[in-house]
Amino acid sequence: MRIVVTGATGNVGTSLLELLGSEPGVDSVLGLARRPPSASSQPKIDWDGVDVTTSDLATRFRGADVVIHLAWVIQPSHHVEAMAAINVGGSARVLAAVAEAKVPALVYASSVGAYSPGPKDRRVDESWPTEGFPSSFYSRHKAAVERILDGFETEHPEVRVVRLRKGLVFKREAGERIRALFLGPLVPVGLLRASLIPVVPDTPGLAVQAVHTLDAAHAYRLAALQEARGAYNIVADPVLDVAELARLLSARPVPLPASALRAAAELTWRLRLQPTPPGWVDLALGAPLLDASRAHRELGWAPKISAGDALLDLLDGLRHGAGLPTPASAPRRQGWSHKLKSAAAARH
């Protein structure tokens, strides 16, 4: 079996390639990324530099049994059109290349962000509407690709299409990457340990779901190697709500209205003090809780790491600037001079 993975140097891609490289049923893996590593440490894995918005994808896909599409950007968040060209336009080009190259199967990295607002008092399955959140560019883009996939499946019923709708995906080695994408260079990440986080915001509706990257990668592996079709929710227990976060961090819940939390995110984002726009707050407060029963039942997938342990693993990585030997996930360079240069670059 030959597998091609777009966005292969990111959080999920790095773990997925490691799994696929040791899979007896996989003969070769081609990792595609805008900035691929210079060499591979595994004999089954090759790399190629690709931009999903401009590169010839069909040539790379030809002869593949499965394409796993992970390529996605969430920065620079102040330039939504540039991100849409990659997230939505690039995904459309990937699908067109899959059809042109006659690839039998596509596995796509969807997300809880594709779903419409939903309940926090019960879990929803994959039939919940995927119209997204208008206030979140990430959600709009994920929902837009879901619509493109709907049309693709109608036009190409011969292609086996799988959509993995994941919660937040965490691992230690993604610490520096996630800091850069969501926190910015001025956050004192050295203080991000459970014993030093005294409070958590007690905001109505605040509840998210997560999965460790290794477990998410295992779900992609199962989706690629089995005859799965359709959408699958991929989340681990427990739900990370206010009570669970307080327990996990030994912190005290402090009441904070949703309007205040969103206003703080909006102000600091507009001032470019941090890179996360307020749409992410809307997702955390309004996205539905997901039921992963279908993945357990049909894929045989079960997470080995709890959502809480995945979060603690990430916090450890944030604190230590952990990364991987790929351009997209390199460990943090230490020193305030580097942080100030990064902060200045983020303002442009």
HELIX and SHEET records of a PDB file:
HELIX    1   1 ASN A   11  GLY A   21  1                                  11    
HELIX    2   2 LEU A   57  PHE A   61  1                                   5    
HELIX    3   3 VAL A   80  ALA A   84  1                                   5    
HELIX    4   4 ALA A   85  GLY A   90  3                                   6    
HELIX    5   5 SER A   91  GLU A  100  1                                  10    
HELIX    6   6 VAL A  112  ALA A  114  5                                   3    
HELIX    7   7 PHE A  137  GLU A  155  1                                  19    
HELIX    8   8 ARG A  172  ALA A  174  5                                   3    
HELIX    9   9 GLY A  175  ILE A  178  1                                   4    
HELIX   10  10 ARG A  179  LEU A  183  3                                   5    
HELIX   11  11 VAL A  189  LEU A  191  5                                   3    
HELIX   12  12 ALA A  194  LEU A  196  5                                   3    
HELIX   13  13 THR A  213  LEU A  225  1                                  13    
HELIX   14  14 VAL A  242  LEU A  249  1                                   8    
HELIX   15  15 ALA A  258  ARG A  270  1                                  13    
HELIX   16  16 GLY A  279  GLY A  286  1                                   8    
HELIX   17  17 SER A  293  ARG A  294  1                                   2    
HELIX   18  18 ALA A  295  LEU A  299  3                                   5    
HELIX   19  19 ALA A  307  HIS A  320  1                                  14    
HELIX   20  20 PRO A  327  SER A  329  5                                   3    
HELIX   21  21 TRP A  336  ALA A  346  1                                  11    
SHEET    1   A 7 ILE A  45  GLY A  49  0                                        
SHEET    2   A 7 SER A  28  ALA A  33  1                                        
SHEET    3   A 7 ARG A   2  THR A   6  1                                        
SHEET    4   A 7 VAL A  66  HIS A  69  1                                        
SHEET    5   A 7 ALA A 105  SER A 111  1                                        
SHEET    6   A 7 ARG A 160  LYS A 166  1                                        
SHEET    7   A 7 GLY A 230  ILE A 234  1                                        
SHEET    1   B 2 ARG A 123  VAL A 124  0                                        
SHEET    2   B 2 LEU A 289  LEU A 290  1                                        
SHEET    1   C 3 LEU A 168  PHE A 170  0                                        
SHEET    2   C 3 ALA A 207  HIS A 212  1                                        
SHEET    3   C 3 ALA A 236  ASP A 241 -1                                        
SHEET    1   D 2 VAL A 199  ASP A 202  0                                        
SHEET    2   D 2 ARG A 252  PRO A 255  1                                        
END                                                                             
